[in-house]
Amino acid sequence: MPSTAKLALEDGAVFTGVSIGADGEVDGEVCFNTSMTGYQEILTDPSYCGQIVTMTYPQIGNYGVNAEDVESEKPHLRGFVVREHSRIQSNFRCESSLSEYLKQHNIVAIESIDTRALVRRLRSQGSMRGVLSTTDLDDASLVARAKASPGLVGRDLVREVAPQQAAAWSEPLSTWTRLDGLQHSSADDSAPHVAALDFGMKWNIPRHLVNMGCRVTILPGSATAADVLALNPDGVFLSNGPGDPEPVAYAVETIRGLLGKKPIFGICLGHQLLSLACGAKTFKMKFGHRGANQPVQDLTTGKVEITSQNHGFAVDADSLPADLEVTHLSLNDQTIEGVQHRSAPAFSVQYHPEASAGPHDSHYLFDRFWRMIKN
Ligand SMILES: NC(=O)CC[C@H](N)C(=O)O
């Protein structure tokens, strides 16, 4: 017998459906992702720590899951919401069903709710705190716990997902990834050495750096500028990561100590932290950008690219210091999607050039970093 699950929001709405994951109860910020595929990459993207993710695409799980298409060692989101979990998995790479995978990793998940009604609510009122449960099915107590849950603002979630130890990274991109002319030389001792500050990094980022011919050392997001400089890297990469960037003050401090000393490239949380280090402010967006078809314009070339995104905070345009120049804009809502420093070799984007999942339009940014390192 399938067991009942409920999703309650802080505004009092309760959605009753069927459990497709582990038994239990979780709270988190309820948000939505508009990608049609890539659920496995979404589940394992550490940036979703603290969030209950709703997929707007109505059928999820069609191609099952495999051990290769992961962006970290395990799922990091708090809960998962779909309209329908496909009973059929059709893919030669499939190793298990999505439902089995969710149970194996203790992720609470729900299907058979009206995800369109839920997303319309989130879109008009903004992302909300929620509780997803298979254990307590009392509406009033679930709503009360949603209201009492901590939410994302002001919490440092990087500490929950960042590694504790430094490590070398050598894995290249999977053979399924088309590089479109990105490949440089293979990595040897003369290869540029990139120190990647890991705030919850998606693995496709260091894979890209390796394919470009870089030697990659991953450092915990809590590393100091002195830790980074002790490696004498040729470039520094700032990773994506979960939650509110402003409480991650130690990373802002580290970046201040590196600015102007080493070429810097940041993605998503890394972009927000670089901007904070330069004196900008960030703000919480109404419902954020999460999906694989987000249009962005590169103002330095005029070109439009279709991007993969996952962010709920953004850099405040009104707070931009004179040192920072906007390089990329969202064509959906004109928010900042990229910046570069006017005098120091440092730039960053709010979206995900490593794709995974998503279009490959933005690979050129890894090339820009490569050229910055070489100069
Ligand atoms: N993918 C990310 O790095 C997300 C950055 C940040 N946690 C946000 O939601 O805006």
Ligand as a Chemical Component Dictionary entry (heavy atoms), coordinates in Angstrom:
data_LIG
# 
_chem_comp.id                   LIG 
_chem_comp.type                 NON-POLYMER 
_chem_comp.pdbx_formal_charge   0 
_chem_comp.three_letter_code    LIG 
# 
loop_
_chem_comp_atom.comp_id 
_chem_comp_atom.atom_id 
_chem_comp_atom.alt_atom_id 
_chem_comp_atom.type_symbol 
_chem_comp_atom.charge 
_chem_comp_atom.model_Cartn_x 
_chem_comp_atom.model_Cartn_y 
_chem_comp_atom.model_Cartn_z 
_chem_comp_atom.pdbx_ordinal 
LIG N1 N1 N 0 23.655 27.554 -6.676 1  
LIG C1 C1 C 0 24.112 28.406 -5.789 2  
LIG O1 O1 O 0 25.312 28.544 -5.561 3  
LIG C2 C2 C 0 23.079 29.146 -4.994 4  
LIG C3 C3 C 0 23.589 30.370 -4.303 5  
LIG C4 C4 C 0 22.702 30.793 -3.142 6  
LIG N2 N2 N 0 22.578 29.720 -2.210 7  
LIG C5 C5 C 0 21.342 31.232 -3.658 8  
LIG O2 O2 O 0 20.369 30.542 -3.482 9  
LIG O3 O3 O 0 21.225 32.271 -4.250 10 
# 
loop_
_chem_comp_bond.comp_id 
_chem_comp_bond.atom_id_1 
_chem_comp_bond.atom_id_2 
_chem_comp_bond.value_order 
_chem_comp_bond.pdbx_ordinal 
LIG N1 C1 SING 1 
LIG C1 O1 DOUB 2 
LIG C1 C2 SING 3 
LIG C2 C3 SING 4 
LIG C3 C4 SING 5 
LIG C4 N2 SING 6 
LIG C4 C5 SING 7 
LIG C5 O2 DOUB 8 
LIG C5 O3 SING 9 
# 
